[in-house]
């Protein structure tokens, strides 16, 4: 049962597609404090809190503070309260209640989940304007399904997007891309995608291609397609200020850029230098920007990733001037402990300064609204611009699209990747824990940068991360230009990487089928054990996940170990994969087990009464056939598994 409540006069977000009447009564379960702009609810001792999408820490969110305010911060440490997304849906769960709560507001909102007071969940608003949706149900999955129905069906990418993708900020020429493809083919490691970061552009300008670095780009795209490889370019939010650049000139002429209070276009800076930001919340501007993707679609591109769309800001000209004016005060000063930190903070304030979000405005639904009031909708509407354009420009094709910044509702137009993570073991575990919460909010096509984006990956970390990444729908290895090269063929264990990626391709019939079921049936692909089992141990397990209807996975996420403890909530059949056609089977009883898992092994557990289909892998997704499958069964018949194509 879902009920909608309203506080104040909220700005509509378009995240909910189902029209619902507003319930007149006060919000049940919550105490409302208008002076403090807050709602609070008492938490029972055994309450768990699940959800909030892409955030730090564990699957159970109790004990920390989380803020819905999209933030460009690549250092995803445990003390952070905001990452790139605002996905303000959570479930309070115990043996006496399953209460889903969606806080639909486009500005800043903070969730203090037992941090200040261990038995209190406090929601604090910057502006006390929001639609609140309460969903009561008997099961966690039931609550999720009801919520997902009102926000709409999840985006479904093309089938090839479930293959393996190689990316790096630093592939600067077409010949470098060819070399990557050649080396993967030489190593026999399957590959479907190579991503193009900002280096493919002319001077980092959206919807351009450098003729010097990528001559005859259309021919190059077709050359790679003939090899079965899709090129997936990046699109950023900032438009370079440059006379003669058509996107800039059209945006200025038609008033499509975000404006300051005085009506001037905001001048900020990102990769190209000085930029304007398109006003994606303006319907006309959004349609205009979306149609720009046609430039690359016409060159044969059929996949994109949107970045820097929180929006990330290196500086605004207004604030940069303020900083320069204040720096003079420090020139002749002998810096002590206080003035040193003041000076350091002043210089650091240039980038992603939240005061800059109060400098510009949007034309949104007939109103002029300051950006900070609708900040969390910016990335959503950039990706919406693309999704709506694809429906106009190529309605008969699926186009790959995913984004860094998001809000609930964007899940209808694209997936997400979890931003600029690090080559840390803790971020492998974070990747595991983020997947169910993203699924709860509708983001099914998701994943993190395999191996980590920043810092130097170790070979064992990349192996372990790949062993988990073979299950994430978005399966991409991505790294920064100043880090160790982490293409799989760079390492001594390239034969192990080959086996792991081949296992992904062998699992494609299952992965794609379970993804489609989750999308069409408003379900989750990844689930914590607590969503299916109610014993005390299952309620606390945060490093094992149910994956689709048939299997449980238990990734290894610690350095220098040769196995891990696994808890089985019921009797299961363990498959220890070394390759798609090299594995051991063992029936394990319910309870605790310590299981060996060498660097070349992946542990998969088939649930009783279920089936895991395997295909013969190929070098591309098009080479993987969903016929003539091998079926690994545990007290079930092969024909009992329903494959969705």
C-alpha positions as CSV (number, residue, x, y, z in Angstrom):
1,X,0.0,0.0,0.0
2,X,1.4,3.4,-1.0
3,X,0.3,6.8,0.3
4,X,1.6,10.2,-0.7
5,X,2.0,13.1,1.7
6,X,3.1,16.7,1.0
7,X,5.1,19.1,3.0
8,X,5.1,22.7,1.9
9,X,5.2,23.5,-1.8
10,X,7.6,21.1,-3.4
11,X,9.3,21.6,-6.7
12,X,8.2,18.7,-9.0
13,X,11.0,16.3,-10.0
14,X,9.3,14.1,-12.6
15,X,10.7,11.1,-10.8
16,X,7.3,9.5,-10.1
17,X,5.2,8.7,-13.2
18,X,2.1,7.5,-11.5
19,X,-0.4,10.2,-10.5
20,X,-1.4,9.8,-6.8
21,X,-3.7,11.8,-4.6
22,X,-2.2,13.5,-1.6
23,X,-3.3,12.1,1.7
24,X,-4.7,14.8,3.9
25,X,-3.7,13.3,7.2
26,X,-0.4,14.0,8.9
27,X,2.5,11.7,8.0
28,X,2.2,8.5,10.1
29,X,5.1,7.1,12.1
30,X,7.0,10.5,11.8
31,X,7.1,13.4,14.2
32,X,7.2,16.7,12.3
33,X,9.1,19.7,13.5
34,X,8.5,22.8,11.3
35,X,11.0,24.9,13.1
36,X,13.8,22.4,12.6
37,X,12.5,21.5,9.1
38,X,12.7,17.9,10.1
39,X,10.9,14.6,10.3
40,X,11.9,11.9,12.7
41,X,10.9,8.3,13.4
42,X,11.8,6.1,16.3
43,X,13.8,3.0,15.3
44,X,13.3,-0.3,17.0
45,X,16.4,-2.1,18.3
46,X,16.4,-4.6,15.5
47,X,15.4,-2.2,12.7
48,X,17.7,-2.4,9.7
49,X,17.7,0.4,7.1
50,X,18.3,-0.5,3.4
51,X,18.5,1.7,0.4
52,X,19.7,5.3,-0.5
53,X,21.3,4.0,-3.6
54,X,24.9,5.0,-4.3
55,X,26.3,5.8,-0.9
56,X,29.3,4.8,1.3
57,X,29.5,2.2,4.0
58,X,27.4,-1.0,4.4
59,X,24.1,-2.4,3.1
60,X,22.4,-1.6,6.4
61,X,22.7,2.2,6.6
62,X,22.1,2.5,10.3
63,X,24.7,4.4,12.3
64,X,25.8,7.1,9.8
65,X,24.7,10.4,8.2
66,X,23.9,10.5,4.5
67,X,23.1,13.7,2.5
68,X,21.2,13.8,-0.8
69,X,23.2,16.4,-2.6
70,X,25.1,15.3,-5.7
71,X,28.8,15.8,-5.2
72,X,31.9,15.4,-7.4
73,X,34.2,13.8,-4.9
74,X,36.5,11.0,-6.1
75,X,37.6,10.1,-2.6
76,X,34.9,7.7,-1.5
77,X,36.0,7.3,2.2
78,X,33.7,6.2,5.0
79,X,33.3,9.7,6.4
80,X,31.8,11.1,3.2
81,X,28.1,11.9,3.3
82,X,27.4,12.5,-0.4
83,X,28.6,10.9,-3.6
84,X,27.4,11.6,-7.2
85,X,23.8,10.7,-6.8
86,X,20.7,11.5,-4.7
87,X,18.5,8.4,-4.5
88,X,16.3,9.2,-1.5
89,X,14.5,5.9,-1.1
90,X,15.0,3.6,1.9
91,X,13.2,0.8,3.8
92,X,13.0,0.4,7.6
93,X,12.8,-3.3,8.2
94,X,12.3,-5.5,11.2
95,X,10.2,-8.5,12.1
96,X,7.2,-6.2,12.9
97,X,7.3,-3.8,9.9
98,X,8.5,-3.2,6.4
99,X,8.2,0.6,5.7
100,X,9.4,2.1,2.5
101,X,10.0,5.9,2.4
102,X,10.7,8.0,-0.6
103,X,11.7,11.6,0.0
104,X,11.1,13.4,-3.3
105,X,12.8,16.8,-3.1
106,X,15.4,18.2,-5.6
107,X,17.4,20.1,-3.0
108,X,19.6,19.1,-0.1
109,X,18.2,16.6,2.4
110,X,20.1,14.8,5.2
111,X,19.3,11.4,6.6
112,X,20.7,11.0,10.2
113,X,20.2,7.2,10.6
114,X,21.0,6.6,14.3
115,X,24.1,8.7,14.2
116,X,23.1,11.6,16.6
117,X,20.7,9.4,18.5
118,X,21.0,5.6,18.0
119,X,17.3,5.0,18.0
120,X,16.2,7.9,15.9
121,X,16.1,8.3,12.1
122,X,16.1,12.1,11.5
123,X,15.4,13.6,8.1
124,X,16.5,17.3,7.9
125,X,15.5,19.5,4.9
126,X,17.2,22.7,3.7
127,X,13.8,23.7,2.3
128,X,10.8,22.1,4.0
129,X,9.2,21.2,0.7
130,X,8.8,17.6,-0.3
131,X,6.5,14.9,-1.4
132,X,6.8,11.9,0.9
133,X,5.7,8.4,-0.2
134,X,5.2,5.7,2.4
135,X,5.0,2.1,1.3
136,X,3.9,-0.6,3.7
137,X,4.3,-4.2,2.8
138,X,4.8,-7.7,4.1
139,X,8.2,-8.3,2.4
140,X,11.2,-6.2,1.5
141,X,10.9,-7.3,-2.2
142,X,7.2,-6.4,-2.2
143,X,7.9,-2.9,-0.9
144,X,10.6,-2.4,-3.6
145,X,8.3,-3.6,-6.4
146,X,5.5,-1.2,-5.3
147,X,8.0,1.7,-5.3
148,X,9.5,0.7,-8.6
149,X,6.0,0.6,-10.2
150,X,5.3,4.3,-9.4
151,X,8.7,5.5,-10.7
152,X,8.6,3.6,-14.0
153,X,10.4,0.8,-15.8
154,X,14.2,0.6,-15.6
155,X,16.3,1.4,-18.7
156,X,17.2,-1.6,-20.8
157,X,20.5,-1.3,-22.8
158,X,21.4,-3.2,-26.0
159,X,22.5,-6.8,-25.5
160,X,26.1,-6.1,-26.5
161,X,26.3,-3.7,-23.6
162,X,26.5,-6.8,-21.3
163,X,29.9,-7.6,-22.8
164,X,33.2,-6.6,-21.4
165,X,34.4,-3.0,-22.0
166,X,37.9,-1.6,-21.8
167,X,38.4,2.1,-20.9
168,X,41.1,4.5,-19.9
169,X,41.5,8.2,-19.7
170,X,44.4,8.5,-22.0
171,X,43.6,6.6,-25.2
172,X,44.6,9.6,-27.3
173,X,44.6,8.3,-30.9
174,X,42.8,5.8,-33.1
175,X,46.0,3.8,-33.3
176,X,46.0,3.4,-29.5
177,X,42.4,2.1,-29.7
178,X,43.5,-0.4,-32.4
179,X,46.4,-1.5,-30.3
180,X,44.0,-2.2,-27.3
181,X,41.7,-4.2,-29.6
182,X,44.6,-6.1,-31.1
183,X,46.1,-7.0,-27.8
184,X,42.8,-8.3,-26.4
185,X,42.2,-10.4,-29.5
186,X,45.8,-11.7,-29.3
187,X,45.3,-12.7,-25.7
188,X,42.0,-14.4,-26.6
189,X,40.1,-12.2,-24.0
190,X,36.5,-11.4,-25.1
191,X,35.8,-7.7,-25.7
192,X,32.7,-5.8,-26.9
193,X,33.4,-2.2,-26.1
194,X,36.3,0.3,-26.0
195,X,35.4,3.6,-24.3
196,X,36.6,7.0,-25.5
197,X,37.4,9.5,-22.7
198,X,37.8,13.2,-23.3
199,X,40.9,12.8,-25.5
200,X,38.9,12.0,-28.6
201,X,37.4,15.4,-28.8
202,X,38.7,18.5,-30.4
203,X,39.9,20.7,-27.5
204,X,37.4,18.8,-25.2
205,X,34.4,20.2,-27.1
206,X,31.2,18.1,-26.9
207,X,30.0,16.5,-30.2
208,X,33.3,17.1,-31.9
209,X,36.1,14.6,-32.9
210,X,39.7,15.5,-33.3
211,X,40.6,15.1,-37.0
212,X,44.3,15.0,-36.0
213,X,44.0,12.1,-33.5
214,X,41.0,10.3,-35.0
215,X,41.1,11.0,-38.8
216,X,38.2,9.6,-40.9
217,X,36.3,8.9,-37.7
218,X,33.2,7.4,-39.4
219,X,35.4,4.9,-41.2
220,X,37.2,4.1,-37.9
221,X,33.9,3.5,-36.2
222,X,32.9,1.1,-39.0
223,X,36.3,-0.6,-38.9
224,X,35.8,-1.4,-35.2
225,X,32.2,-2.5,-35.7
226,X,33.4,-4.9,-38.4
227,X,35.6,-6.3,-35.7
228,X,32.6,-6.5,-33.4
229,X,33.7,-3.7,-31.1
230,X,31.6,-0.7,-30.2
231,X,33.2,2.6,-29.5
232,X,31.5,4.5,-26.6
233,X,32.4,8.2,-26.3
234,X,32.1,10.4,-23.2
235,X,29.9,13.5,-23.2
236,X,30.5,16.2,-20.6
237,X,28.1,18.9,-19.2
238,X,30.2,22.0,-20.0
239,X,30.1,23.7,-23.4
240,X,33.3,25.5,-24.4
241,X,33.0,29.2,-24.9
242,X,34.5,29.6,-28.4
243,X,33.4,31.7,-31.4
244,X,32.7,29.5,-34.4
245,X,31.8,26.4,-32.2
246,X,28.2,25.7,-33.3
247,X,27.0,24.3,-30.0
248,X,28.2,27.3,-28.1
249,X,26.8,29.8,-30.6
250,X,23.4,28.1,-30.9
251,X,23.1,27.9,-27.1
252,X,23.9,31.6,-26.7
253,X,21.6,32.7,-29.5
254,X,18.6,30.7,-28.1
255,X,19.2,31.3,-24.4
256,X,19.8,27.7,-23.7
257,X,22.5,28.2,-21.1
258,X,22.1,28.6,-17.3
259,X,22.0,32.3,-16.4
260,X,23.0,34.4,-13.4
261,X,20.5,36.5,-11.6
262,X,21.3,39.5,-13.9
263,X,20.5,37.5,-17.0
264,X,24.2,36.9,-18.1
265,X,25.2,33.4,-18.9
266,X,27.2,31.8,-16.1
267,X,30.9,31.4,-16.9
268,X,32.5,28.4,-15.2
269,X,35.4,26.1,-16.1
270,X,35.9,22.4,-16.6
271,X,38.1,20.4,-19.1
272,X,37.8,22.8,-22.1
273,X,38.5,25.9,-19.9
274,X,35.8,28.5,-19.8
275,X,32.3,27.0,-20.4
276,X,28.6,27.6,-20.1
277,X,26.3,24.9,-18.7
278,X,23.2,24.0,-20.7
279,X,19.9,24.4,-18.8
280,X,18.8,20.8,-19.0
281,X,15.8,21.6,-16.8
282,X,14.4,23.8,-19.6
283,X,12.4,21.7,-22.0
284,X,13.5,23.5,-25.2
285,X,17.2,23.4,-24.1
286,X,17.0,19.8,-23.2
287,X,15.5,18.9,-26.6
288,X,18.2,21.0,-28.3
289,X,21.0,19.3,-26.4
290,X,19.6,15.9,-27.0
291,X,19.4,16.3,-30.7
292,X,23.2,17.1,-30.7
293,X,23.9,13.4,-30.0
294,X,22.8,12.9,-33.7
295,X,26.2,14.1,-34.8
296,X,27.8,11.0,-33.3
297,X,24.9,8.7,-34.0
298,X,25.3,9.6,-37.7
299,X,28.9,8.5,-37.5
300,X,27.9,5.1,-36.3
301,X,28.2,5.5,-32.6
302,X,25.6,3.6,-30.6
303,X,26.6,4.1,-27.0
304,X,27.5,7.1,-24.7
305,X,28.4,7.9,-21.1
306,X,27.6,11.2,-19.6
307,X,30.1,12.7,-17.1
308,X,30.8,15.8,-15.0
309,X,27.1,16.4,-14.7
310,X,26.6,17.1,-11.0
311,X,27.7,19.6,-12.4
312,X,31.4,19.5,-11.6
313,X,32.9,22.9,-11.6
314,X,36.7,23.7,-11.6
315,X,35.8,27.3,-10.8
316,X,33.4,30.1,-11.7
317,X,34.8,33.3,-12.9
318,X,32.9,35.2,-10.2
319,X,34.3,33.1,-7.3
320,X,37.8,33.0,-8.9
321,X,37.9,36.8,-8.8
322,X,36.8,36.7,-5.1
323,X,39.7,34.3,-4.3
324,X,42.3,36.4,-6.1
325,X,41.1,39.5,-4.4
326,X,41.5,37.8,-1.0
327,X,44.9,36.3,-1.8
328,X,46.5,39.7,-1.6
329,X,45.7,39.7,2.1
330,X,48.1,36.9,2.7
331,X,51.1,38.0,0.6
332,X,53.0,39.6,3.4
333,X,51.5,37.6,6.2
334,X,53.5,35.3,8.4
335,X,51.2,32.3,8.3
336,X,50.5,30.7,11.7
337,X,48.5,27.6,12.3
338,X,45.2,29.4,11.9
339,X,46.1,31.7,8.9
340,X,47.7,28.7,7.1
341,X,44.6,26.7,7.2
342,X,42.5,29.7,6.3
343,X,44.7,30.3,3.3
344,X,44.7,26.6,2.3
345,X,40.9,26.5,2.6
346,X,40.6,29.7,0.5
347,X,42.6,28.2,-2.4
348,X,40.8,24.9,-2.2
349,X,37.4,26.6,-2.4
350,X,37.9,27.3,-6.0
351,X,36.7,23.9,-7.2
352,X,33.1,22.6,-6.6
353,X,32.3,25.4,-4.3
354,X,28.7,25.0,-3.2
355,X,28.3,28.8,-3.1
356,X,28.6,28.7,-6.9
357,X,25.3,26.7,-7.0
358,X,23.6,29.8,-5.8
359,X,25.0,32.0,-8.6
360,X,22.9,30.6,-11.5
361,X,19.3,29.8,-12.4
362,X,17.1,27.5,-14.4
363,X,13.9,28.1,-16.4
364,X,12.0,25.1,-15.0
365,X,8.3,24.4,-15.4
366,X,7.5,28.1,-16.0
367,X,9.6,29.4,-13.1
368,X,13.0,30.9,-12.6
369,X,14.6,28.7,-10.0
370,X,18.0,29.0,-8.4
371,X,20.3,26.0,-9.1
372,X,20.9,24.9,-5.5
373,X,17.1,24.4,-5.1
374,X,17.1,21.8,-8.0
375,X,20.7,20.8,-8.0
376,X,20.1,17.1,-7.8
377,X,18.0,17.1,-11.0
378,X,20.8,18.4,-13.2
379,X,22.5,15.1,-14.1
380,X,19.1,13.3,-14.3
381,X,17.9,15.8,-17.0
382,X,21.2,15.7,-19.0
383,X,20.7,11.9,-19.4
384,X,17.0,12.5,-19.9
385,X,17.9,14.8,-22.8
386,X,19.8,12.0,-24.4
387,X,17.2,9.3,-23.7
388,X,14.3,11.4,-25.1
389,X,16.4,12.2,-28.2
390,X,17.2,8.5,-28.8
391,X,13.4,7.9,-28.8
392,X,13.0,10.6,-31.5
393,X,16.1,9.9,-33.6
394,X,16.3,6.1,-33.5
395,X,13.2,4.6,-31.9
396,X,13.8,1.1,-33.2
397,X,17.3,0.8,-31.7
398,X,18.5,0.6,-28.1
399,X,21.4,2.9,-27.4
400,X,23.8,2.4,-24.5
401,X,23.6,5.3,-22.1
402,X,24.9,5.7,-18.5
403,X,25.8,8.6,-16.3
404,X,27.8,9.6,-13.3
405,X,25.3,11.9,-11.6
406,X,21.7,10.8,-11.1
407,X,18.4,11.2,-9.3
408,X,15.5,8.7,-9.1
409,X,13.7,9.0,-12.4
410,X,16.9,9.0,-14.4
411,X,16.8,5.2,-14.2
412,X,14.2,5.3,-17.0
413,X,16.8,6.8,-19.4
414,X,20.1,5.2,-18.6
415,X,22.3,3.4,-16.1
416,X,25.0,4.6,-13.8
417,X,28.5,3.8,-13.0
418,X,29.8,4.6,-9.5
419,X,32.2,7.3,-10.4
420,X,35.9,7.9,-9.8
421,X,36.7,5.2,-7.3
422,X,40.1,4.1,-6.2
423,X,42.2,1.0,-6.6
424,X,41.5,0.0,-3.0
425,X,40.3,-3.3,-1.6
426,X,37.7,-1.3,0.4
427,X,36.3,0.0,-2.8
428,X,35.8,-3.5,-4.1
429,X,33.7,-4.3,-1.1
430,X,31.9,-1.0,-1.5
431,X,31.1,-2.0,-5.1
432,X,29.5,-5.2,-3.7
433,X,27.4,-3.3,-1.2
434,X,26.2,-0.6,-3.5
435,X,24.6,-2.9,-6.1
436,X,21.5,-3.9,-4.1
437,X,20.7,-0.3,-3.1
438,X,21.0,0.9,-6.6
439,X,18.7,-1.8,-7.8
440,X,16.2,-0.8,-5.1
441,X,16.1,2.7,-6.7
442,X,15.6,1.3,-10.3
443,X,19.2,1.5,-11.4
444,X,19.7,-2.0,-12.8
445,X,22.4,-1.3,-15.5
446,X,25.1,-0.3,-13.1
447,X,28.7,-1.2,-12.0
448,X,31.9,0.4,-10.8
449,X,35.2,0.8,-12.5
450,X,36.8,-2.6,-12.3
451,X,40.2,-2.4,-10.7
452,X,39.5,1.2,-9.6
453,X,39.9,4.5,-11.5
454,X,42.6,6.2,-9.5
455,X,45.8,4.9,-7.9
456,X,47.8,1.9,-9.1
457,X,45.9,-1.4,-9.1
458,X,47.7,-4.6,-8.0
459,X,47.3,-7.7,-10.1
460,X,45.5,-9.6,-7.3
461,X,43.1,-6.8,-6.7
462,X,42.2,-6.6,-10.4
463,X,41.7,-10.4,-10.5
464,X,39.4,-10.4,-7.4
465,X,37.5,-7.3,-8.7
466,X,37.1,-8.9,-12.1
467,X,35.7,-12.1,-10.4
468,X,33.0,-9.9,-8.9
469,X,32.6,-7.6,-11.9
470,X,31.6,-10.5,-14.2
471,X,28.2,-10.3,-12.5
472,X,27.6,-6.6,-12.7
473,X,25.6,-5.6,-15.8
474,X,28.0,-2.8,-16.6
475,X,31.3,-4.6,-16.8
476,X,34.0,-2.1,-17.5
477,X,37.7,-1.7,-16.6
478,X,38.5,2.0,-16.4
479,X,41.5,3.9,-15.1
480,X,43.1,7.4,-15.1
481,X,45.9,8.5,-17.3
482,X,48.5,8.9,-14.5
483,X,48.0,5.4,-13.1
484,X,49.4,2.0,-13.9
485,X,48.1,0.5,-17.2
486,X,45.4,-2.0,-16.2
487,X,44.3,-3.7,-19.4
488,X,44.1,-7.4,-18.6
489,X,46.8,-8.3,-21.2
490,X,49.3,-6.2,-19.3
491,X,49.6,-8.8,-16.5
492,X,51.3,-12.1,-16.1
493,X,47.9,-13.7,-15.2
494,X,46.3,-12.9,-18.6
495,X,45.3,-16.5,-19.0
496,X,43.4,-16.3,-15.7
497,X,41.8,-13.0,-16.9
498,X,40.8,-14.8,-20.1
499,X,39.1,-17.5,-18.1
500,X,37.2,-15.0,-15.9
501,X,36.0,-12.9,-18.9
502,X,35.0,-16.1,-20.8
503,X,33.0,-17.1,-17.7
504,X,31.2,-13.8,-17.9
505,X,30.3,-14.5,-21.5
506,X,29.2,-18.1,-20.6
507,X,26.9,-16.6,-18.0
508,X,25.4,-14.1,-20.5
509,X,22.2,-16.1,-21.1
510,X,21.6,-16.1,-17.3
511,X,22.7,-12.5,-16.7
512,X,20.7,-11.0,-19.6
513,X,17.6,-13.1,-18.7
514,X,17.7,-12.2,-15.0
515,X,18.3,-8.5,-15.9
516,X,15.2,-8.6,-18.2
517,X,13.1,-10.2,-15.5
518,X,14.2,-7.6,-13.0
519,X,13.4,-4.8,-15.5
520,X,10.1,-6.0,-16.7
521,X,8.9,-7.3,-13.3
522,X,10.1,-4.3,-11.3
523,X,12.4,-6.6,-9.3
524,X,16.1,-6.5,-8.2
525,X,19.0,-8.3,-9.8
526,X,21.2,-8.1,-6.7
527,X,19.6,-8.7,-3.3
528,X,21.0,-8.9,0.2
529,X,20.3,-12.3,1.9
530,X,17.9,-10.5,4.2
531,X,15.5,-9.9,1.3
532,X,14.9,-13.7,1.1
533,X,15.9,-15.2,4.4
534,X,14.9,-14.1,7.9
535,X,17.3,-15.9,10.1
536,X,19.6,-13.8,12.3
537,X,22.7,-14.6,10.4
538,X,21.2,-13.6,7.0
539,X,20.1,-10.3,8.4
540,X,23.7,-9.4,9.1
541,X,25.5,-10.7,6.0
542,X,26.8,-7.8,3.8
543,X,29.4,-9.5,1.6
544,X,27.3,-12.2,-0.1
545,X,24.5,-11.4,-2.5
546,X,21.7,-13.2,-4.2
547,X,21.9,-12.8,-7.9
548,X,18.8,-13.4,-9.9
549,X,16.6,-16.3,-9.0
550,X,19.1,-19.1,-9.1
551,X,22.4,-18.2,-7.4
552,X,24.2,-16.6,-4.6
553,X,27.7,-15.1,-5.0
554,X,30.4,-14.6,-2.3
555,X,33.2,-12.5,-3.7
556,X,36.7,-12.4,-2.1
557,X,37.6,-8.8,-1.3
558,X,40.6,-9.1,1.0
559,X,44.3,-9.0,0.0
560,X,46.6,-12.1,0.5
561,X,43.8,-14.6,1.3
562,X,43.2,-17.9,-0.3
563,X,39.6,-18.3,0.7
564,X,36.8,-16.9,2.8
565,X,34.1,-17.7,5.3
566,X,30.7,-18.2,3.7
567,X,27.3,-18.6,5.4
568,X,24.7,-20.6,3.7
569,X,21.1,-19.9,4.8
570,X,20.0,-23.2,3.2
571,X,21.6,-26.2,1.6
572,X,23.2,-25.2,-1.8
573,X,25.3,-26.6,-4.5
574,X,28.7,-24.8,-4.7
575,X,30.4,-24.4,-8.1
576,X,34.0,-23.5,-7.9
577,X,34.7,-22.1,-11.3
578,X,38.3,-21.9,-12.7
579,X,36.8,-21.4,-16.2
580,X,33.4,-21.9,-17.8
581,X,34.3,-25.5,-18.6
582,X,36.6,-26.2,-15.6
583,X,34.8,-26.3,-12.3
584,X,34.1,-28.5,-9.2
585,X,30.7,-29.2,-7.7
586,X,30.0,-29.8,-4.1
587,X,26.7,-30.0,-2.0
588,X,27.1,-27.9,1.1
589,X,24.7,-28.0,4.1
590,X,23.2,-24.9,5.7
591,X,25.6,-23.1,8.0
592,X,29.1,-21.7,8.1
593,X,31.9,-22.9,5.9
594,X,35.4,-21.8,5.2
595,X,36.0,-22.3,1.5
596,X,39.1,-22.1,-0.6
597,X,39.0,-19.5,-3.4
598,X,42.4,-19.1,-5.2
599,X,43.0,-16.1,-7.4
600,X,41.8,-18.0,-10.4
601,X,38.6,-19.2,-8.8
602,X,35.0,-17.9,-8.5
603,X,32.6,-19.2,-6.0
604,X,28.9,-19.6,-7.1
605,X,26.2,-21.2,-5.1
606,X,23.1,-22.7,-6.8
607,X,20.0,-22.5,-4.7
608,X,17.8,-25.6,-4.1
609,X,15.3,-26.1,-6.9
610,X,17.1,-23.8,-9.3
611,X,19.1,-23.9,-12.5
612,X,22.1,-22.0,-13.8
613,X,22.5,-22.1,-17.6
614,X,25.9,-21.7,-19.3
615,X,26.7,-21.0,-22.9
616,X,29.8,-21.6,-24.9
617,X,31.6,-18.2,-24.7
618,X,32.7,-16.2,-27.7
619,X,35.0,-13.3,-28.4
620,X,32.0,-11.0,-28.7
621,X,28.4,-11.1,-27.3
622,X,27.2,-11.8,-30.9
623,X,29.1,-15.1,-30.8
624,X,27.3,-16.3,-27.6
625,X,24.3,-18.4,-28.5
626,X,21.4,-18.9,-26.1
627,X,20.7,-22.3,-27.6
628,X,22.6,-25.6,-26.8
629,X,23.2,-24.5,-23.3
630,X,24.7,-26.5,-20.4
631,X,22.5,-26.5,-17.3
632,X,23.9,-26.8,-13.8
633,X,21.1,-27.9,-11.6
634,X,20.4,-28.4,-8.0
635,X,17.4,-30.6,-7.4
636,X,15.7,-29.1,-10.5
637,X,15.1,-30.0,-14.1
638,X,16.9,-27.9,-16.9
639,X,13.5,-27.1,-18.5
640,X,12.3,-25.4,-15.3
641,X,14.5,-22.3,-16.0
642,X,12.8,-19.7,-18.1
643,X,15.2,-17.8,-20.4
644,X,14.2,-14.2,-21.4
645,X,15.7,-13.1,-24.6
